[in-house]
Amino acid sequence: MPLTQSAMFLWFCAILILAYSIFLRRRKSSLPFPPGPPGLPVIGNALDIPTTNIAQRLHDLAARYGKLVYFSVLGRSIIVLDSYDTACELLDKRSRNYSDRPDSVMAKLTTFADSNLPLISYGPRWRQHRRIFHQTLQLPTVDTFYRSNIRQVTRELLLNLLEGPQAFSRHINHAFVASVLSIGYGISIPRDDKYYGKLLHEALETLEAIVVPGKYPVEVIPALQYLPTWMPGARFKKDIGDVREKVLKARWELYDKAKSLLDSEYAGDTMIVMMLRRAATLEGAAAADEEEQATGALIGTYLAGSDTTVASVRAFFLAMAINPDVQKKAQAELDRVVGRTRLPDFEDRESLPYVNAVVKELTRWNVVAPMGLPHAALEDDEYNGYFIPKRTIVIANVWAMSRDPVAYPDPEIFNPDRFLKDGELYAGALDPYSYIFGFGRRVCPGRHLADASLFLTCASTLHAFSISPPLDDNGKPVKLEARVETDRVIAHPKEFECIVEPRWAGVADLVRP
């Protein structure tokens, strides 16, 4: 059969199957679907789903249709939750039904969906991975075992900023590669490392590229996965090969290196040590399976956590350069509480309400995962008189929650005072931590580590350095804009420059070992 006829036959079969599935689904319930834009025959709302500036444009649709917006794309139901309260009602209070992930053909073809906790389908394997992370990343573990690592990485970041302030963005990337390698694997890397940073960056970049919604037609028509590699439209198979090669290379190379250090003087209370202690209590196939899952959990720690923290810290530098008054107020608090004879530490945190408010406002102002990760309904459900079919993809528009003008007046303004009352953190304000780390049983297990790292990095950088906009040819400050790349899974501020200078002459003595 000629190629064009084969392609037409595939499309025809897919359309018949999808049309029939729509018919069967509508017979299950007399309740209406939630409101949403009217679709076209067969393809439904395929042309209504935005592919650029996604969070903002979905928020605009919610202004027209309500906080629960329904789409149907080739027979697959999609619901976007535009408010915090609605997300809590479904994803928190009904978490058992909304703890699954949508099937991702690309993730499954790379085999990474079975070893990366954020992507694993809800079930026994997910619970096993979740237990691994709970044991190694719960708050008492972070406080007991990882604080010294965070201190060391933060000090190295300050030293790099002191010696090469123009390369602040590169130093931020290095700091969190070093942190994850040290905490996860017990691997220490030099300040001028290029190898491990490149190894992990390539793995992350290729993986992020394949999970961008709507990029690959095979996600809509899974039958395309059976196309031969030489056929037009099978380019995705090359991308799958690239992901497998880079992710598996990083996964096993780091794991083998970590195992070689276990009996050396460098072994400590790292994630790999805790995981292998657990595997050592098992026997045979159970021990081998536990160890294999540990390798996936470890590389997932970097891929799920490091890039989000890097994005937050880069946004912190941008926010401070744009808002000098905020910066000066935080530095005055640090001078008053910490003084100039040492660096801030975790023990100072309760005495630094304004610095804490800066960190909270940072996570709201620059939401690192604007659309979060999608959930999927395990069973049919009903909400406020609307029908939500089984397998519906449910997306929480986290960016929209961070821009709620009722919770956050003038939401585009960077204003830490919105989280303060009478000089103390204000419990009445909507805490960004209640939504930026996800919902229900899918809440990020690394949130305590991320919070600790972000606090000490921001506090120490503010204490030691002043951050300001670059100067133009006439010596005047350049006006910086808060421009963010929001169409990736992780939202990074677009490239910018700033001036990083020590606040006083003695900073070098504080920073250097």
C-alpha positions as CSV (number, residue, x, y, z in Angstrom):
1,M,0.0,0.0,0.0
2,P,1.5,3.4,-0.9
3,L,2.7,5.6,2.0
4,T,-0.1,8.3,1.5
5,Q,-2.8,5.6,1.6
6,S,-1.2,4.1,4.8
7,A,-1.2,7.4,6.5
8,M,-4.8,8.1,5.4
9,F,-5.9,4.7,6.7
10,L,-4.3,5.4,10.1
11,W,-6.0,8.7,10.4
12,F,-9.4,7.2,9.3
13,C,-9.1,4.4,12.0
14,A,-8.1,6.9,14.6
15,I,-11.1,9.2,13.8
16,L,-13.6,6.3,14.0
17,I,-12.2,5.1,17.3
18,L,-12.2,8.5,18.8
19,A,-15.7,9.4,17.6
20,Y,-17.0,6.1,19.0
21,S,-15.3,6.8,22.4
22,I,-17.0,10.2,22.5
23,F,-20.4,8.6,21.9
24,L,-19.9,6.0,24.6
25,R,-18.7,8.5,27.1
26,R,-21.6,10.9,26.7
27,R,-24.0,8.0,27.3
28,K,-22.5,7.4,30.7
29,S,-23.9,10.5,32.3
30,S,-26.7,12.9,31.7
31,L,-24.7,15.6,33.4
32,P,-23.1,18.3,31.2
33,F,-19.4,18.7,30.9
34,P,-17.9,21.9,32.5
35,P,-18.1,25.0,30.3
36,G,-15.5,25.6,27.7
37,P,-14.9,26.8,24.1
38,P,-17.1,25.1,21.5
39,G,-15.1,22.6,19.5
40,L,-15.1,21.3,15.9
41,P,-16.3,17.9,14.8
42,V,-13.9,15.1,15.6
43,I,-10.9,17.2,16.5
44,G,-12.8,19.1,19.2
45,N,-10.8,21.8,20.8
46,A,-7.4,20.9,19.3
47,L,-7.1,24.4,17.8
48,D,-8.2,26.1,21.1
49,I,-5.3,24.7,23.2
50,P,-2.6,27.4,23.3
51,T,1.0,26.5,22.5
52,T,2.6,29.8,23.5
53,N,2.1,31.9,26.6
54,I,0.1,28.9,27.8
55,A,-0.7,29.8,31.4
56,Q,-1.8,33.4,30.6
57,R,-4.0,32.4,27.6
58,L,-5.7,29.6,29.6
59,H,-6.3,32.1,32.4
60,D,-7.9,34.4,29.8
61,L,-10.2,31.6,28.7
62,A,-11.2,31.0,32.4
63,A,-12.2,34.7,32.6
64,R,-14.8,33.8,30.0
65,Y,-15.9,30.3,31.0
66,G,-15.2,30.0,34.7
67,K,-12.7,28.5,37.1
68,L,-13.2,25.0,35.6
69,V,-12.6,25.1,31.8
70,Y,-13.3,22.0,29.7
71,F,-11.6,21.0,26.5
72,S,-12.1,17.9,24.3
73,V,-9.1,17.1,22.0
74,L,-9.7,14.1,19.7
75,G,-12.0,12.5,22.3
76,R,-9.7,13.1,25.3
77,S,-11.2,15.3,28.1
78,I,-9.0,18.0,29.6
79,I,-10.0,20.3,32.4
80,V,-8.0,23.3,33.5
81,L,-8.4,24.5,37.1
82,D,-7.9,28.2,37.3
83,S,-8.4,28.8,41.0
84,Y,-6.7,27.6,44.2
85,D,-10.0,26.7,45.9
86,T,-11.1,24.6,42.9
87,A,-7.7,22.8,42.8
88,C,-8.0,22.0,46.5
89,E,-11.5,20.7,46.1
90,L,-10.5,18.2,43.5
91,L,-6.7,17.5,43.8
92,D,-6.5,17.6,47.6
93,K,-9.9,16.6,49.0
94,R,-10.4,14.0,46.3
95,S,-6.8,13.1,45.9
96,R,-7.4,9.4,45.7
97,N,-9.3,9.9,42.4
98,Y,-6.9,12.5,41.0
99,S,-3.5,11.1,41.9
100,D,-2.8,9.4,38.6
101,R,-0.8,10.9,35.7
102,P,-1.9,11.0,32.0
103,D,-0.5,8.4,29.8
104,S,2.5,9.8,28.0
105,V,3.5,7.8,25.0
106,M,6.8,9.6,24.7
107,A,7.7,9.1,28.3
108,K,6.8,5.4,28.1
109,L,8.8,4.9,24.9
110,T,11.9,6.4,26.7
111,T,11.2,4.0,29.6
112,F,11.7,7.0,31.9
113,A,8.1,7.1,33.0
114,D,8.7,3.9,35.1
115,S,11.6,5.4,37.1
116,N,10.9,9.1,37.5
117,L,8.6,9.7,40.5
118,P,6.7,12.7,39.0
119,L,5.8,10.7,35.9
120,I,5.0,7.2,37.3
121,S,1.4,6.1,37.2
122,Y,-0.4,5.9,40.5
123,G,-0.1,2.4,41.9
124,P,2.3,0.0,43.8
125,R,5.4,1.2,41.9
126,W,4.6,4.8,42.6
127,R,4.1,4.1,46.3
128,Q,7.5,2.3,46.4
129,H,9.3,5.3,44.8
130,R,7.4,7.6,47.1
131,R,8.5,5.7,50.1
132,I,12.1,6.0,49.0
133,F,11.8,9.8,48.7
134,H,9.9,10.1,52.0
135,Q,12.7,8.3,53.8
136,T,15.5,10.4,52.3
137,L,13.8,13.8,51.9
138,Q,11.5,14.3,54.9
139,L,12.0,17.4,57.0
140,P,13.9,15.8,59.9
141,T,16.3,14.1,57.4
142,V,16.9,17.4,55.6
143,D,17.5,19.2,58.9
144,T,19.8,16.5,60.3
145,F,21.8,15.3,57.4
146,Y,21.7,17.9,54.6
147,R,22.2,21.3,56.2
148,S,26.0,21.0,56.2
149,N,25.9,20.3,52.5
150,I,23.7,23.3,51.8
151,R,26.0,25.5,53.8
152,Q,29.1,24.3,51.9
153,V,27.4,24.7,48.5
154,T,26.2,28.2,49.4
155,R,29.6,29.3,50.5
156,E,31.1,28.0,47.3
157,L,28.5,30.0,45.4
158,L,29.5,33.2,47.3
159,L,33.1,32.5,46.6
160,N,32.5,32.1,42.9
161,L,30.4,35.3,42.9
162,L,33.3,37.1,44.6
163,E,35.8,36.0,42.1
164,G,33.7,36.1,38.9
165,P,30.5,38.1,39.4
166,Q,29.8,38.5,35.7
167,A,29.2,34.8,35.4
168,F,26.5,34.7,38.2
169,S,24.2,32.6,36.1
170,R,26.8,29.9,35.5
171,H,27.7,29.9,39.1
172,I,24.1,29.3,40.1
173,N,23.9,26.3,37.8
174,H,27.1,24.9,39.2
175,A,25.9,25.3,42.8
176,F,22.9,23.2,42.4
177,V,24.5,20.5,40.3
178,A,27.1,20.3,43.1
179,S,24.3,20.2,45.8
180,V,22.4,17.4,44.2
181,L,25.5,15.3,43.4
182,S,26.7,15.7,47.0
183,I,23.4,15.0,48.7
184,G,22.2,12.3,46.3
185,Y,25.4,10.5,45.4
186,G,28.2,11.7,47.8
187,I,30.1,13.0,44.8
188,S,32.1,16.2,45.3
189,I,32.9,18.3,42.2
190,P,35.4,21.1,41.8
191,R,34.3,24.7,41.4
192,D,35.5,24.7,37.8
193,D,33.6,21.5,36.9
194,K,32.4,21.2,33.4
195,Y,31.9,17.4,33.0
196,Y,29.1,16.7,35.5
197,G,27.3,19.9,34.7
198,K,27.3,19.1,31.0
199,L,26.3,15.4,31.7
200,L,23.2,16.4,33.7
201,H,22.3,19.5,31.7
202,E,22.1,17.4,28.5
203,A,19.9,14.7,30.2
204,L,17.6,17.4,31.6
205,E,17.3,19.3,28.3
206,T,16.4,16.3,26.2
207,L,13.9,15.1,28.8
208,E,12.2,18.5,29.1
209,A,11.8,18.7,25.3
210,I,9.8,15.5,25.0
211,V,7.3,16.3,27.7
212,V,6.2,19.6,26.3
213,P,2.4,19.2,25.8
214,G,1.2,19.0,22.1
215,K,4.7,18.8,20.6
216,Y,4.4,15.2,19.3
217,P,1.4,13.9,17.3
218,V,2.1,10.4,18.7
219,E,0.7,11.7,22.1
220,V,-2.7,12.2,20.4
221,I,-2.6,9.2,18.0
222,P,-0.6,6.5,19.9
223,A,-0.8,4.2,16.9
224,L,1.9,6.3,15.3
225,Q,4.5,4.8,17.7
226,Y,4.5,1.7,15.4
227,L,5.7,3.6,12.4
228,P,9.0,2.5,11.0
229,T,11.8,4.9,11.8
230,W,12.3,5.7,8.1
231,M,8.8,6.9,7.5
232,P,7.9,10.6,7.5
233,G,6.5,11.7,10.8
234,A,8.7,9.2,12.8
235,R,11.3,11.9,13.8
236,F,10.1,11.4,17.4
237,K,11.9,8.1,17.5
238,K,15.2,9.8,17.1
239,D,14.3,12.1,19.9
240,I,13.5,9.1,22.0
241,G,16.8,7.6,21.3
242,D,18.6,10.8,22.3
243,V,16.7,10.8,25.7
244,R,17.5,7.2,26.4
245,E,21.1,7.7,25.6
246,K,21.7,10.8,27.7
247,V,19.4,10.0,30.7
248,L,20.6,6.4,31.0
249,K,24.2,7.5,30.7
250,A,23.8,10.0,33.5
251,R,21.8,7.6,35.6
252,W,24.3,4.7,35.6
253,E,27.5,6.7,35.5
254,L,26.6,8.6,38.6
255,Y,25.3,5.5,40.3
256,D,28.5,3.5,39.6
257,K,30.6,6.5,40.8
258,A,28.6,6.8,44.0
259,K,28.9,3.0,44.7
260,S,32.6,3.2,44.3
261,L,32.7,5.8,47.1
262,L,30.6,3.9,49.6
263,D,33.6,2.2,51.3
264,S,35.8,5.3,51.1
265,E,36.4,8.1,53.6
266,Y,34.0,10.3,51.5
267,A,30.9,8.1,52.2
268,G,28.4,9.9,54.4
269,D,24.6,10.1,55.1
270,T,23.7,10.6,51.5
271,M,20.6,9.5,49.7
272,I,22.4,6.6,48.1
273,V,23.6,5.3,51.4
274,M,20.1,5.4,52.9
275,M,18.7,3.7,49.8
276,L,21.3,0.9,49.8
277,R,20.9,0.3,53.5
278,R,17.3,-0.5,52.8
279,A,18.2,-2.7,49.8
280,A,20.7,-4.6,52.1
281,T,17.8,-5.7,54.3
282,L,16.2,-7.5,51.4
283,E,17.1,-10.6,49.5
284,G,17.3,-11.8,45.9
285,A,15.1,-10.2,43.3
286,A,13.6,-7.8,45.9
287,A,17.0,-6.4,46.7
288,A,17.9,-6.1,43.0
289,D,14.6,-4.3,42.3
290,E,15.1,-1.9,45.2
291,E,18.6,-1.1,44.0
292,E,17.3,-0.6,40.4
293,Q,14.6,1.7,41.6
294,A,17.1,3.7,43.7
295,T,19.1,4.5,40.5
296,G,15.9,6.0,38.9
297,A,15.0,7.9,42.1
298,L,18.5,9.4,42.3
299,I,18.6,10.8,38.8
300,G,15.0,11.9,39.2
301,T,16.1,14.0,42.2
302,Y,18.3,16.1,39.9
303,L,15.9,16.2,37.0
304,A,12.9,17.1,39.1
305,G,14.6,19.4,41.6
306,S,17.7,21.1,40.6
307,D,16.4,22.9,37.6
308,T,13.5,24.4,39.6
309,T,15.9,25.7,42.2
310,V,18.2,27.2,39.6
311,A,15.2,29.0,38.0
312,S,14.2,30.4,41.4
313,V,17.7,31.7,42.3
314,R,18.1,33.3,38.8
315,A,14.7,35.0,39.4
316,F,16.0,36.1,42.8
317,F,18.9,38.0,41.2
318,L,16.5,39.6,38.7
319,A,14.0,40.6,41.4
320,M,16.7,42.2,43.6
321,A,18.2,44.1,40.6
322,I,14.7,45.4,39.8
323,N,13.6,46.2,43.4
324,P,16.5,48.0,45.2
325,D,14.2,49.1,48.1
326,V,13.3,45.5,48.9
327,Q,16.9,44.5,48.7
328,K,18.0,47.3,51.1
329,K,15.2,46.4,53.6
330,A,16.3,42.8,53.7
331,Q,19.9,43.7,54.1
332,A,19.1,46.0,57.0
333,E,17.3,43.1,58.7
334,L,20.3,40.8,58.1
335,D,22.8,43.5,59.5
336,R,20.6,43.8,62.6
337,V,20.2,40.1,63.3
338,V,23.4,38.5,61.9
339,G,25.9,41.4,62.0
340,R,29.0,41.5,59.8
341,T,31.2,39.0,61.5
342,R,29.5,35.8,60.1
343,L,27.2,34.6,57.4
344,P,23.5,33.8,58.0
345,D,22.6,30.3,59.1
346,F,19.4,28.2,59.5
347,E,19.3,29.1,63.2
348,D,18.7,32.8,62.2
349,R,15.6,32.0,60.1
350,E,12.9,32.7,62.7
351,S,14.5,36.1,63.4
352,L,14.4,37.1,59.8
353,P,10.7,37.6,58.9
354,Y,11.4,40.0,56.1
355,V,14.0,37.7,54.4
356,N,11.5,34.8,54.7
357,A,8.8,37.0,53.1
358,V,11.2,37.8,50.2
359,V,11.6,34.0,49.6
360,K,7.9,33.5,49.7
361,E,7.2,36.4,47.3
362,L,9.9,35.1,45.0
363,T,8.2,31.7,44.7
364,R,4.9,33.5,43.9
365,W,6.3,36.1,41.6
366,N,8.3,33.6,39.5
367,V,6.3,30.3,39.6
368,V,8.9,27.8,38.3
369,A,6.3,25.3,37.1
370,P,3.4,27.5,35.7
371,M,1.2,24.6,34.8
372,G,2.5,22.1,37.3
373,L,2.3,18.5,36.2
374,P,-1.0,17.2,34.9
375,H,-3.1,14.8,37.0
376,A,-5.6,12.2,35.6
377,A,-8.9,11.0,37.0
378,L,-9.0,7.3,37.9
379,E,-12.8,7.1,37.8
380,D,-15.8,9.2,36.6
381,D,-16.6,12.0,38.9
382,E,-19.1,14.8,39.4
383,Y,-18.3,18.4,40.6
384,N,-20.8,21.2,41.0
385,G,-23.2,19.5,38.7
386,Y,-20.6,18.8,36.0
387,F,-19.5,15.4,34.7
388,I,-15.7,14.6,34.8
389,P,-15.0,11.4,32.8
390,K,-12.5,8.8,33.8
391,R,-9.0,9.5,32.4
392,T,-9.7,13.2,32.2
393,I,-6.5,15.2,32.2
394,V,-6.6,17.7,35.0
395,I,-4.3,20.7,34.9
396,A,-3.8,23.2,37.7
397,N,-3.0,26.6,36.4
398,V,-0.5,27.4,39.2
399,W,0.5,30.7,37.5
400,A,-3.1,31.9,37.6
401,M,-3.3,31.1,41.3
402,S,-0.1,33.2,41.9
403,R,-1.8,36.1,40.0
404,D,-5.1,36.1,41.9
405,P,-5.8,39.8,42.6
406,V,-7.9,39.0,45.6
407,A,-5.2,37.1,47.3
408,Y,-2.4,39.3,46.0
409,P,-3.3,42.9,45.1
410,D,-1.1,44.2,42.3
411,P,0.2,40.7,41.6
412,E,2.8,41.7,39.1
413,I,4.6,43.8,41.7
414,F,7.3,42.2,43.8
415,N,6.1,43.0,47.3
416,P,7.2,40.8,50.3
417,D,5.1,43.0,52.6
418,R,2.0,41.1,51.4
419,F,3.2,38.2,53.7
420,L,3.9,40.3,56.7
421,K,1.7,41.9,59.5
422,D,3.1,43.9,62.4
423,G,6.6,42.9,61.4
424,E,5.9,39.1,61.5
425,L,5.0,36.5,58.8
426,Y,1.2,36.8,58.2
427,A,-0.6,33.4,58.4
428,G,-3.7,35.0,56.8
429,A,-2.0,35.5,53.4
430,L,-2.3,32.6,50.8
431,D,1.0,30.9,51.2
432,P,2.6,30.1,47.7
433,Y,4.0,26.9,49.2
434,S,0.4,25.5,49.3
435,Y,0.3,25.3,45.5
436,I,3.8,25.7,43.9
437,F,4.8,22.2,45.1
438,G,1.7,20.5,43.7
439,F,-1.4,19.0,45.3
440,G,-2.7,16.0,47.1
441,R,-0.6,12.8,47.0
442,R,1.4,14.2,44.2
443,V,2.9,17.0,46.3
444,C,6.7,17.3,45.6
445,P,8.6,15.2,48.1
446,G,11.7,17.4,47.7
447,R,10.0,20.6,48.9
448,H,11.7,20.7,52.3
449,L,15.2,20.5,50.7
450,A,14.2,23.1,48.1
451,D,13.0,25.5,50.7
452,A,16.1,25.1,52.9
453,S,18.4,25.6,49.9
454,L,16.5,28.6,48.6
455,F,16.4,30.4,52.0
456,L,20.1,30.0,52.8
457,T,21.1,31.0,49.2
458,C,19.0,34.1,49.2
459,A,19.9,35.2,52.8
460,S,23.6,34.6,52.3
461,T,23.7,36.4,48.9
462,L,21.8,39.4,50.2
463,H,24.1,39.6,53.2
464,A,27.3,39.5,51.3
465,F,26.5,41.3,48.0
466,S,24.6,44.1,46.4
467,I,22.8,43.3,43.2
468,S,22.0,46.1,40.7
469,P,21.2,46.6,37.0
470,P,24.0,46.9,34.4
471,L,24.9,50.3,33.2
472,D,24.5,51.6,29.6
473,D,27.1,53.5,27.6
474,N,26.2,56.7,29.4
475,G,26.6,55.2,32.8
476,K,22.9,55.0,33.6
477,P,21.2,51.9,34.9
478,V,19.5,49.7,32.3
479,K,15.8,49.1,32.9
480,L,15.4,45.3,33.5
481,E,12.1,43.6,32.7
482,A,10.7,40.5,34.4
483,R,10.5,38.4,31.2
484,V,10.1,34.7,31.8
485,E,10.2,31.7,29.4
486,T,6.8,30.2,30.4
487,D,6.3,27.7,27.6
488,R,8.7,25.2,29.0
489,V,7.9,22.8,31.8
490,I,10.2,24.9,34.0
491,A,9.9,28.7,33.7
492,H,13.3,30.4,33.6
493,P,13.8,34.2,33.5
494,K,15.1,35.1,30.1
495,E,18.8,36.0,29.9
496,F,19.7,39.2,31.7
497,E,22.8,40.9,33.1
498,C,23.4,42.5,36.5
499,I,26.2,43.9,38.7
500,V,27.1,41.8,41.7
501,E,29.4,43.6,44.2
502,P,30.5,42.9,47.8
503,R,28.6,45.1,50.3
504,W,31.7,45.9,52.4
505,A,35.4,45.2,52.4
506,G,35.3,42.4,54.8
507,V,33.0,40.2,52.7
508,A,36.0,38.3,51.2
509,D,37.2,37.3,54.7
510,L,33.7,35.9,55.5
511,V,33.4,34.0,52.2
512,R,36.9,32.5,51.9
513,P,37.6,29.3,53.9
